[in-house]
Amino acid sequence: MHERTRVIHQPAVELPDDNRPLVAPIYQTVKFELDRVDEALRALRGERPGFYYSRLSNPTTRQLELLLAGLQGREDAIVCGSGIAAISSCLLSLCHTGDHILGFVETYGPTRHLVVRLLAKFGVEHTLLSIDDDEGIEHVLATRPTRLVFFESPTNPVTRIADVERICRAARAAGALSVMDNTFAGFHNHGQYDVDLFLHSLTKYASGHGDVMGGAIIGSRELVSAMRHDASTLGPVLDPHAAFLILRGMKTYFLRYGPQAASALEVARWLEDQPAVARVHYPGLASHPRHALAARQMREFGTIVSFDLDADMEAATRFVEALELFAVTASLGSVESLALPPQMLQPRDLAPEQVTASGITRSTVRLSIGAEDPADLIIDLGQALAKLG
Ligand SMILES: Cc1ncc(COP(=O)(O)O)c(C=O)c1O
């Protein structure tokens, strides 16, 4: 071989069958070859195991799919390049012109945009209710043919709690699919309910370190394989290196989620005692309107604590800017604590009465509690509150 050919056709290092790496290697390759064309065609048709092209599947992303499906108590998963890629691929694959979606004013803004603006362009209709409106949900599902109900719990940012069993029962009775964005609660929660499809942003608790984005669609083998072909042509693909980083993040998932949720409860209890705080939103507090439901549904209450300051928007912003241990930025679920001021939480696409229904006020602050010592976080919150005067 000449040297120009040699650098392209590099030596292969095969491991013996009884010799395995403790950390799975990253299959950082777009293409996989098979020796025979008819075998490659069979692999493409799913008639034999094997990989062909990483937009369709890749061993590293597949490892992550199997891990997440198992944790969420379902059979299969598709991982995507971001949470919103998982949500958009799922909705585009499931909906037809003339379908109706039941959604909620408390749903993550870009998901609302997908339903209210993007899918509307293709003739998909919607109703937006509040997630607390159990009777309204049952009424819409019983009276209007509905393709799917799309919901979150706890909701972003004021941590409202969906009655998951009741929504799923009403959806099943109506022949509608239940699709739950379970990002806030995590993979270890809500699997016991009759949810058809779980969606997750892996950018949050799965990665855990704020350094990689991803998303997942998780459900039965039947639903997920019906969606896989559509997903492979929409192209929301997760890169194998990102999948590797998320797999690494998942090794400490339970070591992070539980302690961070315990810290969130401590912070929420402390905030409730502060005179400058008008109201704390955290499902772990007895004062939360659906605390008992949350305690039944979830193993712990998540790491997001929101509160309304007894102040105007400008003062709430000054408070957030005075925090030293909380980074003022988007996202959640990482080991660093984060804070968002009311300006960044206002739903700009909703009508004034829908904003009121969403529970977000002009002094709502959202905290994502990280892995720091909660005592330090409380000292930091205290010094920032003291500056409110
Ligand atoms: C509940 C929820 N779902 C989905 C997303 C979107 O995830 P990503 O940013 O990974 O696209 C977010 C992002 O904040 C979120 O909070």
The ligand as a Tripos MOL2 file, in Angstrom:
@<TRIPOS>MOLECULE
LIG
   16    16     1     0     0
SMALL
NO_CHARGES

@<TRIPOS>ATOM
      1 C1        -40.1780   20.9240   29.8550 C.3       1 LIG1
      2 C2        -39.2370   21.1120   28.7080 C.ar      1 LIG1
      3 N1        -39.3890   20.3810   27.6010 N.ar      1 LIG1
      4 C3        -38.5730   20.5180   26.5390 C.ar      1 LIG1
      5 C4        -37.5340   21.4300   26.5520 C.ar      1 LIG1
      6 C5        -36.6830   21.5870   25.3270 C.3       1 LIG1
      7 O1        -35.4790   20.9320   25.4700 O.3       1 LIG1
      8 P1        -34.1810   21.3380   24.6450 P.3       1 LIG1
      9 O2        -33.7280   22.6650   25.1440 O.co2     1 LIG1
     10 O3        -33.2430   20.2050   24.9150 O.co2     1 LIG1
     11 O4        -34.5760   21.4110   23.2070 O.co2     1 LIG1
     12 C6        -37.3210   22.2120   27.6920 C.ar      1 LIG1
     13 C7        -36.2130   23.1890   27.7210 C.2       1 LIG1
     14 O5        -36.0990   23.9860   28.6160 O.2       1 LIG1
     15 C8        -38.1950   22.0540   28.7890 C.ar      1 LIG1
     16 O6        -38.0630   22.8060   29.9200 O.3       1 LIG1
@<TRIPOS>BOND
     1     1     2 1
     2     2     3 ar
     3     2    15 ar
     4     3     4 ar
     5     4     5 ar
     6     5     6 1
     7     5    12 ar
     8     6     7 1
     9     7     8 1
    10     8     9 2
    11     8    10 1
    12     8    11 1
    13    12    13 1
    14    12    15 ar
    15    13    14 2
    16    15    16 1
@<TRIPOS>SUBSTRUCTURE
     1 LIG1         1 GROUP 0 **** ****
